[in-house]
Amino acid sequence: MLAIRGLEAWYGQSHVLQGIDLEVEQGEIVCLIGRNGAGKTTTLKAVMGLLEKTRGSVRFEGEEMLGRPAHLRFGKGLAYVPEERRIVPGLSVRENLRLGLIASPNKAQENALIARTAETFPRLAERLDQTAITMSGGEQQMLAIARALIADPKLVMLDEPSEGIMPVLVDEMFDLFRKLKAAGTTILLVEQNVELALGLADRAYVVDQGTIVHHGAAADLLADADIQERYCAV
């Protein structure tokens, strides 16, 4: 579904990605793990088209995405939930969800899609008319994920979804990811909690200094304390 070859990316003069190669197959959960600053978030941003300077190849369902703006990549079925969440403060939960449908061909079914999303995210169902910014951090993260999913993307990229969230909500969130996978949603996950990420994913890539230094079955990496110590320990 997603094939990345030789992906390079820059922030100004800083050459952050040095040639990333990875693949995500339909229906998989694939995670990127590594230390802070290794290039994980930059990889997601480059795939989504949010960086000014990139080079290499990002093929999604056989089509080259590099060079296309982010909104066209979204239209092809790519969605991205950034670490910052980017909830619109003055809008209600319902209004934030509507933003996820602005560029969707299914916008005419808005009410039905919001109702379906509320079933998937029960915490949001109770708060549809509440101002989004008044919710807890974990609930706002749920809203950011729901807003990305409401348009039925083919692949959703999640950046540090558990960051700064109470453990009870983290457990609830990862249960949701398992349900999404069972329903056929494909996920590319960046997550600092290595044990959680590897326990959820099918496969994993280890990123270090802008390159992939190891990849394999998530269960194998979960059992490999040496790799975790060398590349993931804070």
C-alpha positions in Angstrom: 0.0 0.0 0.0 2.8 2.5 1.0 6.3 2.1 -0.3 9.0 4.6 0.6 12.4 4.5 -1.1 15.4 6.6 -0.4 13.4 9.3 1.4 15.4 12.4 2.3 14.1 15.5 4.0 15.5 18.8 5.3 14.5 21.4 7.8 16.2 24.5 6.4 19.9 23.4 5.9 19.6 20.5 8.3 19.5 17.2 6.4 17.3 15.2 8.8 16.3 12.1 6.8 19.2 10.4 5.1 17.4 7.8 3.0 14.4 6.1 4.6 13.2 2.8 3.1 10.0 1.2 4.5 6.7 -0.4 3.5 3.3 -0.7 4.9 0.9 -3.4 3.6 -2.9 -3.1 3.6 -4.4 -4.0 7.0 -1.1 -3.8 8.9 -0.1 -1.8 11.9 3.6 -0.8 11.4 5.4 1.3 14.0 8.5 3.5 13.9 10.6 3.4 17.1 13.7 5.2 18.1 15.1 8.0 20.3 13.8 11.5 20.2 15.2 13.4 17.2 15.9 10.2 15.3 13.6 11.2 12.4 10.3 9.5 13.1 8.0 12.5 13.1 9.9 13.9 10.1 9.2 10.7 8.2 5.5 11.1 8.8 5.5 14.8 7.8 7.5 14.0 4.6 5.0 11.2 3.7 2.1 13.7 4.2 3.7 16.4 2.1 4.2 18.9 5.0 7.9 19.6 4.4 9.3 22.1 1.8 12.3 20.0 0.7 12.2 16.2 0.2 13.7 13.8 -2.2 13.2 10.1 -3.0 10.0 8.2 -3.6 6.7 7.9 -1.7 4.4 5.6 -3.5 0.8 5.1 -2.2 -1.2 2.4 -3.9 1.2 2.6 -6.8 1.0 6.3 -7.3 4.0 8.6 -6.6 3.0 11.2 -4.0 6.3 13.2 -3.7 5.7 16.6 -5.2 2.0 16.6 -4.5 0.5 18.9 -1.9 -0.8 17.5 1.3 -4.5 18.1 0.5 -4.2 15.9 -2.6 -2.5 13.2 -0.6 -5.4 13.4 1.8 -7.8 13.0 -1.1 -6.0 9.8 -2.1 -6.7 8.3 1.4 -3.7 9.4 3.5 -4.5 10.9 6.9 -2.1 12.2 9.6 -2.7 12.9 13.3 0.2 15.2 14.5 1.5 15.1 18.1 0.2 18.6 18.6 -3.4 17.4 17.9 -4.4 20.8 16.4 -7.9 20.9 17.9 -9.6 24.2 16.9 -10.1 25.9 20.3 -13.3 27.8 19.7 -15.2 25.0 18.0 -17.3 22.2 19.5 -16.4 18.5 19.2 -19.0 18.2 16.4 -17.6 21.2 14.5 -14.1 19.8 14.8 -15.3 16.6 13.3 -16.9 18.4 10.4 -13.4 19.8 9.6 -12.3 16.3 8.8 -15.0 16.1 6.0 -14.2 19.4 4.3 -12.3 17.8 1.4 -14.2 14.5 1.5 -16.4 13.3 -1.3 -18.8 12.0 1.4 -19.4 15.4 2.9 -23.1 15.2 2.1 -23.4 12.3 4.6 -22.0 14.4 7.4 -24.6 13.7 10.0 -24.5 10.0 9.4 -20.7 10.0 9.6 -20.6 12.0 12.8 -23.1 9.5 14.3 -21.0 6.6 13.3 -17.9 8.2 14.6 -19.7 8.9 17.9 -20.4 5.1 18.2 -16.7 4.3 17.7 -15.6 7.0 20.2 -18.1 6.8 23.1 -16.3 9.5 25.1 -16.9 11.9 22.2 -20.6 10.9 21.9 -21.2 12.4 25.3 -19.5 15.7 24.3 -20.5 16.5 20.7 -21.7 20.0 21.6 -19.0 20.7 24.2 -16.2 23.2 23.3 -13.4 20.9 22.4 -10.6 22.7 24.2 -12.4 22.2 27.5 -11.9 18.4 27.3 -8.9 16.6 28.9 -5.8 16.0 26.9 -6.7 12.4 26.3 -10.1 13.3 25.1 -8.7 15.8 22.7 -6.4 13.2 21.3 -9.4 10.9 20.8 -11.0 13.8 18.9 -7.9 14.4 16.7 -7.9 10.7 15.8 -11.7 10.7 15.2 -11.4 13.7 12.9 -8.7 11.9 10.9 -10.8 8.8 10.6 -14.2 10.3 9.8 -13.4 10.5 6.1 -12.5 6.8 5.9 -8.8 7.1 5.0 -7.0 4.1 3.6 -4.0 4.7 5.8 -3.7 6.8 9.0 -0.4 8.0 10.5 -0.4 8.6 14.2 2.4 10.6 15.9 2.9 9.9 19.6 -0.8 9.3 20.5 -0.1 8.4 24.1 2.1 11.4 24.8 1.0 13.2 28.1 -2.2 11.1 28.5 -3.4 9.3 31.6 -2.7 5.5 31.6 -6.4 4.6 31.6 -7.0 6.6 28.5 -3.9 5.2 26.8 -5.3 1.7 27.4 -8.6 2.7 25.9 -6.9 4.3 22.9 -4.8 1.2 22.1 -7.9 -1.0 22.5 -9.4 1.3 19.8 -6.4 0.8 17.5 -6.8 -3.0 17.8 -10.5 -2.6 16.8 -9.6 -0.4 13.9 -7.1 -2.9 12.7 -9.7 -5.7 13.0 -12.0 -3.5 10.8 -9.3 -3.2 8.2 -7.7 0.2 8.9 -4.0 0.4 8.1 -1.9 2.3 10.6 1.6 3.8 10.6 2.4 4.6 14.2 5.1 6.6 15.9 5.1 5.9 19.6 7.7 6.6 22.3 6.2 3.8 24.5 8.1 1.0 22.9 6.5 -1.8 24.8 3.0 -0.6 23.9 3.9 0.0 20.2 5.6 -3.3 19.7 2.8 -5.1 21.5 0.3 -3.6 19.1 2.1 -3.7 15.7 2.7 -6.4 13.2 6.1 -5.1 12.1 8.4 -2.4 13.3 11.2 -0.2 11.9 14.0 1.3 14.1 15.0 4.8 13.1 18.4 6.3 14.1 19.9 9.5 12.8 17.6 9.7 9.8 18.0 6.1 8.6 16.4 2.7 9.2 18.9 0.6 11.2 16.7 -2.4 11.8 13.3 -3.8 10.9 11.4 -7.0 11.5 8.4 -8.6 13.2 7.3 -6.5 16.1 7.2 -9.5 18.4 10.9 -10.2 17.7 11.9 -6.6 18.4 9.9 -6.7 21.6 12.0 -9.6 22.8 15.3 -8.0 21.7 16.4 -6.0 24.7 19.8 -5.2 23.1 18.2 -3.3 20.2 15.8 -1.4 22.5 18.7 -0.4 24.7 20.9 0.7 21.8 18.3 2.7 19.8 15.3 3.4 22.0 16.5 4.1 25.6 16.1 7.7 26.6 
